Amino acid sequence: MSALILAAGFSSRMAPAFKPVLPLEDKPMVCAVVDLFYGAGVRDIVVVAGHNHGQVKAAVKNTPARVVLNADYALGMFSSIRTGAGEIDPESQGFFLLPVDIPAVRPSTLARIKTAFLKKPELPVIPCFNGKTGHPPLIPRAAVESIMHPGSDNNLRDILFAKAYTCLAVHDQGILMDADTPEGYEAVKEQFAKRMVPDRTECLSMIGAELSGEQEIKAHLLLVEKTAMALYNALLPALPGLNPDLVRAAALLHDIKRKVSRHDRAAEKFLLDMGFAELAAVVGAHMTLENPEEKPGEKEIVYFADKICAGACLDLDYESRFRRKARDYPQARERIKQRLETARYIHARISAITGRSVKQILGCAPPCLSDAPRSDSGSRG
């Protein structure tokens, strides 16, 4: 597989800045895009330069990419696509196409596009997020001839959409975000910095795909989100290192695989496969959390929020619910007891750190039952 990175334009809407060399974290944007493809296993990476080509060439000098010059860059993007398409490895089955100003695509998105392409390598694969097509498409080698010698009025869209193609739904809004303007650049930088944790829109996209029609589970996830964020806000003054994005994503996605057995482990694997390692660890602990921290972190917040949300209802009398479960499932009694003890411990720590009851934190009005932990709940025993 090859990758074609377009970096030949004038950057007129960013003037006097030049997009390919604008910083993205600790490196030029063009290098971040090269790293994206190389990290996804692509070894044939072509950067098409034009305007300020010397700056582009210098920026990628120590990367695995090679630079080709489009002398006709003033004719527009399609001229750069034609230049680059003629330079890709002839042994490649196809090539990714990505403008340099769309750098916030996740590596796991590339992996999904490649997997879909290999199932039908004769068809282009175009990623879409919430029904909108984005970048990078993965274009079959067979399309190169049409790109190199198009009809007089053809452009790439005409070529890709002229026949069948695969529209692949992905949970990555980075495919739609370009740094074409100063405002767009700031949004891309924020998305790039947080790309290892999905935002709320992306979480809802996953829920819609994985839990179609499961309204009760969705209602539970939204309540756990609301509850977890209230706990986070109460703890934040004392624990400023907490990550709100991680809390929210884990709360929304902890039951993403609720319909399968061992749903906690299935959800953990699902998120690991998408490249969300930190999130997977929090979600994987939402059923059983061993050795909870004295200072509650993201795992503790999501674990406790889940335990006090019975379906779509807030239930601060969770102890009674756990006792009923232990009675109804004697074979799991010890495991249920341990989960209750963990919940009681986290409950007590939240109250001690915030100086408020959980009922007060959540703004519960009567007839909520008392949420005061029992006298022996200050330790895990």
C-alpha positions as CSV (number, residue, x, y, z in Angstrom):
1,M,0.0,0.0,0.0
2,S,1.2,3.5,-0.8
3,A,0.3,7.0,0.5
4,L,0.1,10.2,-1.4
5,I,0.3,13.5,0.6
6,L,-0.7,16.7,-1.2
7,A,1.4,19.6,0.0
8,A,1.7,21.7,-3.2
9,G,-0.9,24.5,-2.7
10,F,-0.5,28.2,-2.0
11,S,-2.0,28.1,1.5
12,S,-3.6,31.3,0.5
13,R,-6.2,31.3,3.2
14,M,-3.5,30.9,5.8
15,A,-1.1,33.5,4.4
16,P,1.5,34.4,5.4
17,A,1.7,31.0,7.1
18,F,2.5,28.0,5.0
19,K,0.4,25.0,6.1
20,P,2.8,22.1,5.5
21,V,5.4,23.5,7.9
22,L,3.0,24.8,10.6
23,P,3.7,23.1,13.9
24,L,1.6,20.3,15.1
25,E,2.7,19.4,18.6
26,D,6.5,19.1,18.2
27,K,6.9,18.8,14.4
28,P,5.8,20.3,11.0
29,M,2.4,19.2,9.9
30,V,3.7,17.4,6.9
31,C,5.9,15.3,9.1
32,A,3.0,14.4,11.4
33,V,1.1,13.1,8.3
34,V,4.2,11.1,7.2
35,D,4.4,9.6,10.7
36,L,0.7,8.8,10.5
37,F,1.1,6.6,7.5
38,Y,4.4,5.1,8.5
39,G,3.0,4.2,11.9
40,A,0.1,2.5,10.0
41,G,2.6,0.3,8.1
42,V,2.7,2.2,4.9
43,R,6.2,2.2,3.5
44,D,5.8,3.9,0.1
45,I,5.0,7.5,1.0
46,V,5.0,10.2,-1.6
47,V,4.8,13.9,-0.8
48,V,3.8,16.2,-3.7
49,A,5.3,19.6,-3.4
50,G,4.9,22.8,-5.4
51,H,4.6,26.2,-3.9
52,N,7.5,26.7,-1.4
53,H,8.7,23.2,-2.4
54,G,12.1,23.8,-0.8
55,Q,10.5,24.2,2.6
56,V,8.5,21.0,2.2
57,K,11.6,19.1,1.0
58,A,13.7,20.4,4.0
59,A,10.9,19.5,6.4
60,V,10.7,15.8,5.3
61,K,14.4,15.3,4.7
62,N,14.9,12.9,7.6
63,T,11.6,11.0,7.2
64,P,10.8,7.9,5.1
65,A,8.9,10.0,2.6
66,R,10.1,11.0,-0.8
67,V,9.2,14.4,-2.4
68,V,8.1,14.9,-6.0
69,L,7.6,18.3,-7.6
70,N,4.4,19.3,-9.3
71,A,5.6,22.1,-11.6
72,D,1.9,22.7,-12.5
73,Y,0.7,23.2,-9.0
74,A,-0.9,26.5,-9.9
75,L,-3.5,24.5,-11.9
76,G,-5.0,23.1,-8.7
77,M,-5.1,20.0,-6.5
78,F,-6.0,17.5,-9.3
79,S,-2.7,18.4,-11.0
80,S,-0.9,17.3,-7.8
81,I,-2.9,14.1,-7.6
82,R,-1.9,13.2,-11.2
83,T,1.8,14.0,-10.5
84,G,1.8,11.8,-7.3
85,A,-0.3,9.0,-8.8
86,G,2.4,8.5,-11.4
87,E,5.1,8.1,-8.8
88,I,3.6,5.5,-6.5
89,D,5.1,2.0,-6.2
90,P,3.8,0.0,-9.2
91,E,3.5,-3.0,-7.0
92,S,1.1,-1.3,-4.6
93,Q,-2.5,-2.5,-4.6
94,G,-3.7,1.1,-4.0
95,F,-2.8,4.4,-2.4
96,F,-4.2,6.6,0.4
97,L,-4.8,10.2,-0.6
98,L,-4.5,12.9,2.0
99,P,-4.1,16.6,1.8
100,V,-1.5,17.8,4.2
101,D,-3.9,20.0,6.1
102,I,-6.0,17.0,7.3
103,P,-3.6,15.5,9.8
104,A,-5.8,14.5,12.7
105,V,-6.9,11.2,11.3
106,R,-6.3,8.3,13.7
107,P,-4.1,5.4,12.8
108,S,-6.9,3.0,13.7
109,T,-9.0,4.7,11.0
110,L,-6.4,3.9,8.4
111,A,-6.3,0.3,9.6
112,R,-10.1,0.0,9.1
113,I,-10.0,1.6,5.7
114,K,-7.2,-0.9,4.6
115,T,-9.2,-3.9,6.0
116,A,-12.3,-2.8,4.1
117,F,-10.2,-2.3,0.9
118,L,-8.6,-5.7,1.0
119,K,-12.0,-7.3,1.0
120,K,-12.8,-5.7,-2.3
121,P,-9.5,-4.3,-3.7
122,E,-11.1,-3.3,-7.0
123,L,-13.2,-0.6,-5.3
124,P,-12.2,2.7,-3.8
125,V,-12.9,3.0,0.0
126,I,-14.1,6.4,1.2
127,P,-14.4,7.0,4.9
128,C,-17.4,8.8,6.3
129,F,-18.4,10.2,9.7
130,N,-22.0,10.8,10.5
131,G,-22.9,10.4,6.9
132,K,-20.3,12.9,5.5
133,T,-17.5,11.6,3.3
134,G,-14.0,12.6,4.2
135,H,-10.3,11.7,3.9
136,P,-8.3,9.7,3.1
137,P,-9.8,7.6,0.4
138,L,-8.0,4.4,-0.5
139,I,-7.8,4.3,-4.3
140,P,-7.2,1.1,-6.2
141,R,-4.1,0.8,-8.5
142,A,-6.5,0.3,-11.4
143,A,-7.7,3.9,-11.1
144,V,-4.3,5.4,-11.8
145,E,-4.7,5.2,-15.5
146,S,-8.0,7.2,-15.3
147,I,-6.3,9.7,-13.0
148,M,-3.3,10.1,-15.3
149,H,-5.4,10.5,-18.4
150,P,-8.8,11.9,-17.4
151,G,-11.4,13.2,-19.7
152,S,-11.3,16.9,-20.4
153,D,-13.8,17.8,-17.7
154,N,-13.1,15.0,-15.2
155,N,-11.8,15.5,-11.7
156,L,-11.0,13.0,-8.9
157,R,-14.6,13.0,-7.6
158,D,-15.9,12.1,-11.0
159,I,-13.4,9.2,-11.3
160,L,-14.0,7.8,-7.8
161,F,-17.8,8.1,-7.9
162,A,-18.3,7.1,-11.5
163,K,-18.5,3.4,-10.5
164,A,-19.1,1.4,-7.3
165,Y,-17.2,2.3,-4.2
166,T,-17.2,1.4,-0.5
167,C,-18.4,4.1,1.9
168,L,-16.9,3.1,5.2
169,A,-18.5,4.5,8.4
170,V,-15.7,5.4,10.9
171,H,-15.9,7.0,14.4
172,D,-13.3,9.7,13.6
173,Q,-14.3,13.3,12.9
174,G,-10.6,14.0,12.1
175,I,-11.4,12.8,8.6
176,L,-13.5,16.0,8.1
177,M,-11.3,18.5,9.8
178,D,-8.9,20.6,7.7
179,A,-6.5,23.4,8.7
180,D,-7.4,25.6,5.8
181,T,-8.0,28.7,7.9
182,P,-6.5,30.0,11.2
183,E,-9.7,28.9,13.0
184,G,-9.5,25.5,11.3
185,Y,-5.9,25.1,12.3
186,E,-6.7,25.7,15.9
187,A,-9.5,23.1,15.8
188,V,-7.2,20.6,14.1
189,K,-4.5,21.2,16.8
190,E,-7.0,20.5,19.5
191,Q,-8.4,17.4,17.8
192,F,-4.8,16.1,17.2
193,A,-3.8,16.6,20.8
194,K,-6.9,14.7,22.1
195,R,-6.9,12.0,19.4
196,M,-6.2,9.2,21.8
197,V,-9.6,9.7,23.5
198,P,-12.8,10.0,21.4
199,D,-14.9,13.1,22.1
200,R,-18.6,13.0,22.8
201,T,-19.7,13.1,19.2
202,E,-17.5,10.2,18.3
203,C,-18.7,8.2,21.3
204,L,-22.3,8.7,20.2
205,S,-21.3,7.6,16.8
206,M,-20.0,4.3,18.2
207,I,-23.1,3.9,20.4
208,G,-25.4,4.4,17.4
209,A,-23.5,1.8,15.4
210,E,-23.0,-0.8,18.1
211,L,-26.2,-0.5,20.0
212,S,-28.8,0.2,17.3
213,G,-32.3,0.0,18.7
214,E,-31.1,-0.6,22.3
215,Q,-32.8,2.4,23.9
216,E,-32.6,1.1,27.5
217,I,-28.8,0.6,27.3
218,K,-28.4,4.0,25.6
219,A,-30.5,5.7,28.4
220,H,-28.2,4.0,31.0
221,L,-25.1,5.2,29.2
222,L,-26.3,8.8,29.1
223,L,-27.2,8.7,32.8
224,V,-23.8,7.3,33.8
225,E,-22.2,10.1,31.7
226,K,-24.2,12.7,33.6
227,T,-23.5,11.2,36.9
228,A,-19.8,10.7,36.3
229,M,-19.3,14.2,35.1
230,A,-21.1,15.6,38.2
231,L,-18.7,13.5,40.4
232,Y,-15.8,14.7,38.3
233,N,-16.8,18.4,38.8
234,A,-17.1,17.9,42.5
235,L,-13.7,16.2,42.8
236,L,-11.9,18.6,40.4
237,P,-10.9,21.3,43.0
238,A,-9.1,18.7,45.1
239,L,-7.9,16.5,42.2
240,P,-7.0,18.8,39.3
241,G,-5.2,16.1,37.4
242,L,-8.4,14.3,36.4
243,N,-9.1,14.0,32.7
244,P,-12.7,15.0,31.9
245,D,-12.5,13.7,28.3
246,L,-11.5,10.3,29.6
247,V,-14.2,10.3,32.3
248,R,-16.9,11.2,29.8
249,A,-15.8,8.7,27.1
250,A,-15.5,5.8,29.5
251,A,-18.9,6.6,31.0
252,L,-20.5,6.7,27.6
253,L,-18.8,3.6,26.3
254,H,-18.5,1.3,29.3
255,D,-21.5,-0.8,28.1
256,I,-20.7,-0.5,24.3
257,K,-20.7,-4.4,24.1
258,R,-23.5,-4.9,26.6
259,K,-25.2,-7.4,24.3
260,V,-22.3,-10.0,24.4
261,S,-21.0,-12.1,27.2
262,R,-18.1,-10.7,29.3
263,H,-19.1,-7.4,28.0
264,D,-16.5,-5.5,30.0
265,R,-13.7,-7.5,28.4
266,A,-15.3,-7.3,25.0
267,A,-15.6,-3.5,25.3
268,E,-12.0,-3.3,26.4
269,K,-10.8,-5.2,23.3
270,F,-13.1,-3.1,21.1
271,L,-11.5,0.1,22.3
272,L,-7.9,-1.3,22.2
273,D,-8.5,-2.3,18.6
274,M,-9.4,1.3,17.9
275,G,-6.2,2.6,19.5
276,F,-7.7,3.9,22.7
277,A,-5.5,2.2,25.2
278,E,-6.1,4.5,28.2
279,L,-9.8,4.5,27.7
280,A,-9.9,0.7,27.3
281,A,-8.2,0.3,30.7
282,V,-10.9,2.5,32.4
283,V,-13.8,0.7,30.6
284,G,-12.3,-2.7,31.3
285,A,-12.4,-2.0,35.1
286,H,-16.0,-0.8,35.3
287,M,-17.3,-4.2,36.4
288,T,-14.5,-5.3,38.8
289,L,-12.1,-2.8,40.1
290,E,-9.3,-4.2,42.3
291,N,-7.4,-2.0,44.7
292,P,-9.2,1.3,44.1
293,E,-7.1,4.4,44.6
294,E,-7.5,6.5,47.8
295,K,-7.7,9.5,45.6
296,P,-10.4,8.6,43.0
297,G,-9.3,8.6,39.4
298,E,-11.1,8.1,36.2
299,K,-11.6,4.4,36.9
300,E,-13.1,5.0,40.3
301,I,-15.4,7.7,39.1
302,V,-16.8,5.6,36.2
303,Y,-17.0,2.5,38.3
304,F,-19.0,4.2,41.1
305,A,-21.2,6.1,38.6
306,D,-22.2,2.8,37.0
307,K,-23.0,1.2,40.3
308,I,-25.4,3.9,41.4
309,C,-27.2,4.0,38.0
310,A,-29.7,1.1,37.8
311,G,-30.7,1.1,34.2
312,A,-31.9,4.7,33.4
313,C,-32.6,5.4,37.1
314,L,-30.4,6.9,39.7
315,D,-30.3,4.5,42.7
316,L,-28.4,5.6,45.7
317,D,-29.7,2.6,47.7
318,Y,-27.3,0.4,45.7
319,E,-26.5,-1.7,48.8
320,S,-29.9,-3.2,48.8
321,R,-29.7,-3.9,45.1
322,F,-26.4,-5.7,45.6
323,R,-27.8,-7.7,48.5
324,R,-30.6,-8.8,46.3
325,K,-28.2,-9.8,43.6
326,A,-26.1,-11.8,46.0
327,R,-29.3,-13.6,47.2
328,D,-30.4,-14.3,43.6
329,Y,-27.0,-15.5,42.3
330,P,-25.4,-17.4,45.2
331,Q,-22.7,-18.7,42.9
332,A,-21.5,-15.2,42.4
333,R,-22.0,-14.0,46.0
334,E,-18.3,-13.3,46.8
335,R,-17.7,-11.4,43.6
336,I,-20.9,-9.3,44.2
337,K,-19.8,-8.7,47.8
338,Q,-16.4,-7.5,46.6
339,R,-18.0,-5.1,44.1
340,L,-20.2,-3.7,46.8
341,E,-17.2,-3.1,49.1
342,T,-15.4,-1.3,46.3
343,A,-18.4,0.9,45.6
344,R,-18.8,1.7,49.3
345,Y,-15.1,2.6,49.6
346,I,-15.2,4.9,46.6
347,H,-18.4,6.4,47.9
348,A,-16.7,7.2,51.3
349,R,-13.6,8.7,49.6
350,I,-15.7,11.0,47.4
351,S,-17.6,12.3,50.4
352,A,-14.5,12.7,52.4
353,I,-12.6,14.6,49.7
354,T,-15.4,16.9,48.6
355,G,-17.0,17.4,52.0
356,R,-20.4,16.7,50.5
357,S,-22.6,13.7,50.3
358,V,-23.1,12.1,46.9
359,K,-26.8,13.1,47.1
360,Q,-25.8,16.7,47.4
361,I,-23.3,16.4,44.6
362,L,-25.9,14.9,42.3
363,G,-28.5,17.4,43.3
364,C,-31.0,14.6,44.3
365,A,-34.3,15.8,45.7
366,P,-36.6,13.7,47.9
367,P,-37.5,10.9,47.8
368,C,-33.9,9.9,47.3
369,L,-32.8,7.6,50.0
370,S,-29.9,8.4,52.3
371,D,-26.6,7.9,50.7
372,A,-24.5,8.0,53.9
373,P,-22.1,5.0,53.9
374,R,-22.4,2.6,56.7
375,S,-20.0,3.0,59.6
376,D,-17.7,0.2,58.4
377,S,-17.5,1.5,54.8
378,G,-14.5,3.8,55.3
379,S,-12.1,1.0,54.5
380,R,-12.0,-1.9,52.1
381,G,-11.4,-4.4,54.8
